[in-house]
């Protein structure tokens, strides 16, 4: 069964994220309804939190930084991130949630 925060799109997957900036550490948390909670230590200024989110997901998914792209929610805590070149099953397995 596909997690509700993960959906297949042409060429990859999209992940619905609720981002918490200025956390004590960078971590991928549990699913909160239709979103995956992710915490980053970066502040929400000058896109620092967005960059930290992209780097954290690229590391966790073991994919190139260029394959991870923020597509919605640049100034919101609620974001949509697109990961190119991976399937829903691969993302779910690599995040192991």
QUITANOR-V358997 format. One record per backbone hydrogen bond with DSSP energy under -0.5 kcal/mol. NH is the residue of the N-H (numbers start at 1). CO is the residue of the C=O. E is the energy in kcal/mol with one decimal. If there is no record, write none. Layout:
NH_CO_E / NH_CO_E
//
This chain:
6_3_-1.6 / 7_14_-2.3 / 9_12_-2.3 / 12_9_-2.0 / 13_83_-2.2 / 14_7_-2.9 / 15_81_-3.0 / 16_5_-2.7 / 17_15_-0.5 / 17_79_-3.0 / 18_36_-2.2 / 19_17_-0.6 / 19_77_-3.0 / 20_38_-2.5 / 21_19_-0.6 / 22_42_-2.1 / 23_40_-2.8 / 27_39_-2.4 / 29_27_-0.6 / 29_37_-3.0 / 32_35_-3.5 / 33_31_-0.6 / 34_32_-0.5 / 35_32_-1.1 / 36_16_-2.5 / 37_30_-2.1 / 37_35_-0.5 / 38_18_-2.3 / 39_27_-3.1 / 40_20_-2.3 / 45_43_-1.2 / 48_45_-2.3 / 49_43_-0.9 / 51_47_-2.3 / 52_48_-2.3 / 53_49_-2.2 / 54_50_-2.3 / 55_51_-2.5 / 56_52_-2.5 / 57_53_-2.5 / 58_54_-2.4 / 59_55_-2.3 / 60_56_-2.6 / 61_57_-2.5 / 62_58_-0.6 / 62_59_-0.7 / 63_58_-2.1 / 67_64_-1.7 / 68_65_-1.3 / 69_67_-0.5 / 69_82_-2.7 / 71_69_-0.6 / 71_80_-2.5 / 72_80_-1.4 / 76_73_-1.2 / 79_17_-3.1 / 79_77_-0.7 / 80_72_-2.3 / 81_15_-2.5 / 82_69_-3.3 / 83_13_-2.9 / 84_67_-2.7 / 84_82_-0.5 / 85_11_-2.8 / 86_83_-0.6 / 91_87_-2.3 / 92_88_-2.6 / 93_89_-2.3 / 94_90_-2.7 / 95_91_-2.3 / 96_92_-1.3 / 97_92_-0.7
//
